Amino acid sequence: MIKLIASDIDGTLVTDGTNKVNPEIFEVVLKLKEKGIQFAAASGRQWVSIERLFEPVKERIFYLSDNGAYVGCHGRNLFLNTIDRELALEMVEDIKKEPELEVMLSGPDVVYMDTKDQEFVDWIIDGYKFQVKLVEDVREVDDRFIKVSAYKKHGVQEATKEIRKKYENRMKVTISGDMWMDCMALGVCKGQAIEVLQKGLDIKPEETMAFGDQLNDVEMLGRAYYSFAVGNARPEVKAAARFQTDTNRNDGVLKILKMLL
């Protein structure tokens, strides 16, 4: 019996950087809860963004935000994995040396930005619905940090090649789509967050279903026997998943959940 369902958001449930989800998902989540099945939204987004996306059912789901660095529900943090401050700021310095990259520094509840690109800021706030604080210099922020992100409109994987190589043994570095490089404390990933939930709820991997499309979803798929890649997923993700469903644009996740019900 399935007891836990976890789904990535961008590229899996919605198109990247939007807050438009098929409203049918809310009714489905409630019906799953009635059957004793938990639902977790697992994303590189911050928890505030996830909550706003799932507003009608925000009290009924778990949030695995910032690629697993934050595990919580309805504004209540259950698990937080922070990055050493000096290490986070060292990476920020390296990202800032690359003129084609934008940097974002995530605290538990706020994303800090010091970019001069107002269009980029507006997209983060209006598209992703992030809770953003603009500062003069993110390196001067006094907060705990759970994620460092680099953004490039296209080709972030190639643009961050040297940075990823430098930090691969010091931080968990992952690529999400064509635009984002996300970096968390070593060992942090969506898979670890799923494991935290499974242990806390006494749920086995054989009782877990998961959906994803990008490299940062692979560890999560590994914690679920019923692992699905959406049709638009990267080849590496399709290879890691046991099953495949339709694309995000064709509501591939929703189709499987309705079949399950």
Secondary structure, DSSP 8 states (H G I E B T S, - for coil): ---EEEE--BTTTB-TT-----THHHHHHHHHHHTT-EEEEE-SS-HHHHHHHTGGGTTSSEEEEGGGTEEEETTEEEEE--B-HHHHHHHHHHHHTSTT-EEEEE-SS-EEE--S-HHHHHHHHHTS---EEE-S-GGG--S-B-EEEEE-SS-HHHHTHHHHHHHTTTEEEEEETTTEEEEEETT-SHHHHHHHHHHHHT--GGGEEEEE-SGGGHHHHHT-SEEEE-TTS-HHHHHH-SEE---TTTTHHHHHHHHH-
